[in-house]
């Protein structure tokens, strides 16, 4: 028997239960991973609460999409991994568990300079930051960016990496206590997105030009204002919905805002190919090694505390990266 955190159905934190379940042996292509550190991400909250749409999942379900640990057993037809190897994964639901069976194809080996806790805290957030900055809009020196939720887990990595690339970063946060966090992550300017017209402030900071690209993980509350922040032919990237899903809208708005582009990427698309996932993970590991990004894995909680961690995230406390320790 192993311990897991699973849902009884969609809903609030009261649907989370710390339960014991049976775990079998690895099937063909699988390994048994003893998990030492489990990442917590906003997508976990979306999976817990959604009843329809992109994030709805069948319940009951073990939440979590990211973890690191040590391989205990290797199933038939597995190559490249052996018992004792340290490995990590992301975007494979079922992470809130002491141990799990997982396809070896979804794992990446960890280099010696990356700890288990760093890996559990960096893959979802780091790979997201990488594809936003390098694939959706290739950011270079002198580009001006708007990053919402700049004090959050992804936001901090995004701002750090963007500054390393030579970009000018305007960050938004939801409270005064988050402003120094965003500034320390590399924002040249930090504004409150929920007090006044943030798009007017962004236009003032850019002498009326607007930003080259806006990264919006908040969703409903900031989407329209983010479009107003763009320069003509700028790029709007909607990659989260902390305030709720963006309502349907007339795409003619994109023309009215200056022939701007809209992207709605998902991490799952970028990591579905095993070879691509490992290449992206290596980009993140090397960025950590050379100091382009820092991984704050200092917020450690027990696996049984998952519900309280969800409550803290929903209250928008400035947590950074949180790791559950089985």
MOPEGI-V44061 format. One record per pair of residues at least 6 apart in sequence whose C-alpha atoms are under 8 Angstrom apart, sorted by the first residue. I is the first residue (numbers start at 1). J is the second residue. D is the distance in whole Angstrom. If there is no record, write none. Layout:
I,J,D + I,J,D
This chain:
1,20,6 + 1,21,5 + 1,22,5 + 1,23,6 + 2,20,5 + 2,21,6 + 2,22,6 + 2,23,7 + 2,97,7 + 2,98,6 + 2,99,7 + 3,18,7 + 3,19,6 + 3,20,5 + 3,21,6 + 3,97,6 + 3,98,6 + 4,18,6 + 4,19,5 + 4,20,6 + 4,21,7 + 4,62,7 + 4,96,6 + 4,97,4 + 4,98,7 + 4,303,8 + 5,16,6 + 5,17,6 + 5,18,5 + 5,19,6 + 5,62,6 + 5,63,7 + 5,96,5 + 5,97,6 + 5,303,7 + 5,304,7 + 5,306,7 + 6,16,6 + 6,17,5 + 6,18,7 + 6,19,7 + 6,60,7 + 6,61,5 + 6,62,4 + 6,63,6 + 6,96,8 + 7,15,5 + 7,16,5 + 7,17,6 + 7,48,7 + 7,59,7 + 7,60,5 + 7,61,5 + 7,62,6 + 7,63,7 + 8,15,5 + 8,16,7 + 8,17,7 + 8,59,7 + 8,60,5 + 8,61,7 + 9,15,6 + 9,48,8 + 9,59,5 + 9,60,6 + 9,61,8 + 10,47,8 + 10,48,5 + 10,49,5 + 10,50,6 + 10,51,7 + 10,59,7 + 11,48,6 + 11,49,5 + 11,50,8 + 12,48,7 + 12,49,7 + 13,307,5 + 13,308,8 + 13,310,7 + 13,311,7 + 14,307,8 + 16,307,6 + 18,304,6 + 23,100,7 + 23,101,8 + 24,101,8 + 25,32,7 + 25,75,8 + 25,101,8 + 26,32,6 + 26,73,7 + 26,74,7 + 26,75,5 + 26,76,8 + 26,101,6 + 26,102,8 + 27,75,6 + 27,76,7 + 28,75,6 + 28,76,5 + 28,77,6 + 28,78,7 + 29,75,6 + 29,76,6 + 29,77,5 + 29,78,5 + 29,103,6 + 29,104,6 + 29,105,8 + 30,74,7 + 30,75,5 + 30,76,7 + 30,78,7 + 30,101,6 + 30,102,5 + 30,103,4 + 30,104,5 + 31,71,7 + 31,72,8 + 31,73,6 + 31,74,5 + 31,75,5 + 31,78,8 + 31,101,6 + 31,102,6 + 31,103,6 + 31,104,6 + 32,71,6 + 32,72,6 + 32,73,5 + 32,74,6 + 32,75,8 + 32,99,7 + 32,100,6 + 32,101,5 + 32,102,7 + 33,69,6 + 33,70,6 + 33,71,4 + 33,72,6 + 33,73,7 + 33,99,6 + 33,100,5 + 33,101,6 + 33,102,7 + 34,69,5 + 34,70,5 + 34,71,6 + 34,72,6 + 34,98,6 + 34,99,4 + 34,100,7 + 35,67,7 + 35,68,6 + 35,69,4 + 35,70,6 + 35,97,7 + 35,98,6 + 35,99,5 + 35,100,8 + 35,326,7 + 36,67,8 + 36,68,6 + 36,69,5 + 36,70,7 + 36,98,8 + 36,116,7 + 36,117,8 + 36,325,6 + 36,326,6 + 37,67,6 + 37,68,5 + 37,69,7 + 37,116,6 + 37,117,5 + 37,120,6 + 37,323,6 + 37,324,6 + 37,325,5 + 37,326,7 + 38,64,8 + 38,66,6 + 38,67,4 + 38,68,6 + 38,95,7 + 38,96,7 + 38,117,8 + 38,120,5 + 38,121,8 + 38,323,5 + 38,324,5 + 38,325,6 + 38,326,8 + 39,64,7 + 39,65,8 + 39,66,5 + 39,67,6 + 39,120,5 + 39,121,5 + 39,321,8 + 39,322,6 + 39,323,5 + 39,324,6 + 40,64,7 + 40,65,8 + 40,66,7 + 40,121,8 + 40,321,7 + 40,322,6 + 40,323,6 + 40,324,7 + 41,64,8 + 41,124,8 + 42,242,8 + 42,313,8 + 43,55,8 + 44,63,6 + 44,64,6 + 44,65,7 + 45,310,7 + 46,55,6 + 46,56,8 + 47,55,5 + 47,56,6 + 47,57,6 + 47,63,7 + 48,63,7 + 49,56,8 + 50,56,5 + 50,57,8 + 51,57,8 + 61,94,7 + 62,93,7 + 62,94,5 + 62,95,7 + 62,96,6 + 62,97,8 + 63,93,6 + 63,94,5 + 63,95,6 + 63,96,6 + 64,92,8 + 64,93,5 + 64,94,5 + 64,95,4 + 64,96,5 + 65,89,8 + 65,90,5 + 65,91,5 + 65,92,5 + 65,93,4 + 65,94,6 + 65,95,5 + 66,88,7 + 66,89,6 + 66,90,4 + 66,91,6 + 66,92,7 + 66,93,8 + 66,95,6 + 66,120,6 + 66,123,7 + 66,124,7 + 67,88,6 + 67,89,6 + 67,90,7 + 67,95,6 + 67,119,7 + 67,120,5 + 68,86,7 + 68,87,6 + 68,88,4 + 68,89,7 + 68,116,5 + 68,117,7 + 68,119,6 + 68,120,5 + 69,86,6 + 69,87,6 + 69,88,6 + 69,116,6 + 70,83,8 + 70,84,6 + 70,85,6 + 70,86,5 + 70,87,6 + 71,82,7 + 71,83,5 + 71,84,5 + 71,85,6 + 71,86,6 + 71,87,7 + 72,83,5 + 72,84,6 + 73,82,8 + 73,83,6 + 74,81,7 + 74,82,6 + 74,83,6 + 78,104,7 + 81,104,8 + 85,109,7 + 86,109,6 + 86,110,6 + 86,116,8 + 87,107,6 + 87,108,5 + 87,109,4 + 87,110,5 + 88,107,6 + 88,108,5 + 88,109,7 + 88,110,7 + 88,116,8 + 88,119,7 + 88,120,7 + 89,106,6 + 89,107,5 + 89,108,6 + 89,123,7 + 90,106,8 + 90,123,6 + 90,124,6 + 91,124,7 + 91,267,8 + 91,268,6 + 91,271,8 + 92,106,8 + 94,100,8 + 96,303,7 + 97,303,8 + 97,326,7 + 98,326,5 + 105,274,6 + 106,274,6 + 107,274,8 + 107,278,8 + 108,278,6 + 108,281,8 + 110,116,8 + 110,119,8 + 113,289,7 + 114,285,7 + 117,297,6 + 117,323,7 + 118,295,6 + 118,296,8 + 118,297,6 + 120,323,7 + 121,295,7 + 121,296,8 + 121,297,6 + 121,321,6 + 121,322,7 + 121,323,6 + 122,284,8 + 122,295,7 + 123,281,7 + 123,284,7 + 124,267,8 + 125,153,7 + 125,154,5 + 125,157,7 + 126,154,7 + 126,157,7 + 126,158,8 + 126,284,6 + 127,267,8 + 127,280,6 + 127,281,7 + 127,284,6 + 128,154,7 + 128,267,6 + 129,154,7 + 129,157,6 + 129,158,5 + 129,161,8 + 130,158,8 + 130,280,8 + 130,283,8 + 130,284,7 + 131,270,8 + 132,138,8 + 133,139,5 + 133,158,8 + 133,162,7 + 136,237,8 + 136,263,8 + 137,213,7 + 137,235,7 + 139,162,7 + 139,165,7 + 139,167,7 + 140,165,6 + 140,166,6 + 140,167,6 + 141,165,6 + 141,166,4 + 141,167,5 + 142,166,6 + 142,167,5 + 142,168,6 + 143,166,8 + 143,167,5 + 143,168,6 + 143,211,8 + 143,212,6 + 144,167,6 + 144,168,5 + 144,169,6 + 144,170,8 + 144,211,5 + 144,212,5 + 144,213,7 + 145,167,7 + 145,168,6 + 145,169,5 + 145,170,6 + 145,211,6 + 145,212,6 + 145,213,5 + 145,214,6 + 145,215,8 + 146,169,6 + 146,170,5 + 146,171,6 + 146,172,8 + 146,211,7 + 146,213,6 + 146,214,5 + 146,215,6 + 147,155,7 + 147,158,8 + 147,159,7 + 147,169,7 + 147,170,6 + 147,171,5 + 147,172,6 + 147,214,6 + 147,215,5 + 147,216,7 + 148,155,7 + 148,171,6 + 148,172,5 + 148,173,7 + 148,193,8 + 148,214,8 + 148,215,6 + 148,216,5 + 148,217,6 + 148,218,7 + 149,155,6 + 149,171,7 + 149,172,6 + 149,173,5 + 149,174,7 + 149,216,8 + 149,217,7 + 149,218,7 + 150,156,6 + 150,158,8 + 150,159,7 + 150,171,5 + 150,172,6 + 150,173,6 + 150,182,5 + 150,185,8 + 150,187,8 + 151,173,6 + 151,178,6 + 151,179,7 + 151,181,6 + 151,182,5 + 151,185,8 + 151,318,7 + 151,320,7 + 152,318,7 + 152,319,7 + 152,320,5 + 152,321,8 + 153,319,8 + 153,320,5 + 153,321,5 + 156,182,7 + 156,185,5 + 156,186,8 + 156,320,8 + 157,185,7 + 157,293,6 + 157,294,7 + 157,295,8 + 159,169,7 + 159,171,8 + 159,182,8 + 159,185,6 + 159,186,5 + 159,187,6 + 160,185,5 + 160,186,5 + 160,292,7 + 160,293,6 + 160,294,8 + 161,292,6 + 161,293,6 + 162,168,8 + 162,169,7 + 162,186,8 + 163,169,7 + 163,186,6 + 163,187,8 + 164,292,6 + 168,187,7 + 168,188,6 + 169,186,7 + 169,187,5 + 169,188,6 + 169,189,7 + 170,187,6 + 170,188,6 + 170,189,5 + 170,190,6 + 170,191,8 + 170,202,8 + 171,182,7 + 171,187,6 + 171,188,8 + 171,189,6 + 171,190,5 + 171,191,6 + 172,182,8 + 172,190,6 + 172,191,5 + 172,192,5 + 172,193,6 + 173,179,6 + 173,182,8 + 173,190,7 + 173,191,6 + 173,192,5 + 173,193,6 + 174,192,6 + 174,193,6 + 174,194,6 + 175,192,7 + 176,192,8 + 178,318,6 + 179,190,6 + 179,191,8 + 182,190,7 + 183,189,7 + 183,190,7 + 191,198,7 + 191,201,8 + 192,198,7 + 193,222,8 + 197,225,8 + 198,225,7 + 199,225,6 + 199,226,7 + 199,228,6 + 199,229,5 + 200,229,8 + 202,210,7 + 202,211,8 + 202,229,6 + 203,209,6 + 203,210,5 + 203,211,8 + 203,229,6 + 209,230,8 + 209,231,6 + 210,229,5 + 210,230,5 + 210,231,4 + 210,232,8 + 211,229,6 + 211,230,5 + 211,231,5 + 211,234,7 + 212,230,6 + 212,231,6 + 212,234,5 + 212,235,6 + 213,230,7 + 213,234,6 + 213,235,5 + 213,236,6 + 213,237,7 + 214,226,6 + 214,227,8 + 214,229,7 + 214,230,7 + 214,235,6 + 214,236,5 + 214,237,6 + 215,236,6 + 215,237,5 + 215,238,6 + 215,239,7 + 216,222,7 + 216,223,7 + 216,226,7 + 216,236,8 + 216,237,6 + 216,238,5 + 216,239,6 + 216,240,7 + 217,238,6 + 217,239,5 + 217,240,4 + 217,241,6 + 217,242,7 + 218,240,6 + 218,241,5 + 218,242,5 + 218,243,5 + 218,244,8 + 219,238,7 + 219,240,6 + 219,241,4 + 219,242,6 + 219,243,6 + 219,244,6 + 219,245,6 + 219,246,6 + 220,241,7 + 220,243,6 + 220,244,5 + 220,245,5 + 220,246,4 + 220,247,7 + 221,243,6 + 221,244,8 + 223,238,8 + 223,246,7 + 226,236,7 + 227,236,7 + 227,257,7 + 228,257,7 + 230,236,7 + 230,257,8 + 230,260,7 + 231,258,7 + 231,260,8 + 232,257,7 + 232,258,4 + 232,259,6 + 232,260,6 + 233,258,6 + 233,259,5 + 233,260,4 + 233,261,7 + 234,258,8 + 234,259,8 + 234,260,5 + 234,261,6 + 235,260,6 + 235,261,5 + 235,262,6 + 235,263,7 + 236,260,7 + 236,261,6 + 236,262,5 + 236,263,6 + 237,262,6 + 237,263,5 + 237,264,6 + 237,265,8 + 238,262,8 + 238,263,6 + 238,264,5 + 238,265,7 + 239,264,6 + 239,265,6 + 239,266,7 + 254,260,5 + 254,261,7 + 254,262,8 + 270,276,7 + 270,277,7 + 271,277,4 + 271,280,8 + 287,293,6 + 288,294,6 + 288,295,7 + 295,321,8 + 296,320,7 + 296,321,6 + 297,321,6 + 297,322,6 + 297,323,7 + 298,321,8 + 298,322,7 + 298,323,8 + 299,319,7 + 299,320,8 + 299,321,7 + 299,322,5 + 299,323,6 + 300,322,6 + 300,323,5 + 300,324,6 + 300,325,7 + 301,309,8 + 301,322,7 + 301,323,6 + 301,324,5 + 301,325,6 + 302,324,5 + 302,325,5 + 302,326,6 + 303,324,5 + 303,325,6 + 303,326,5 + 304,326,8 + 305,324,8 + 306,324,7 + 312,319,8 + 313,319,8
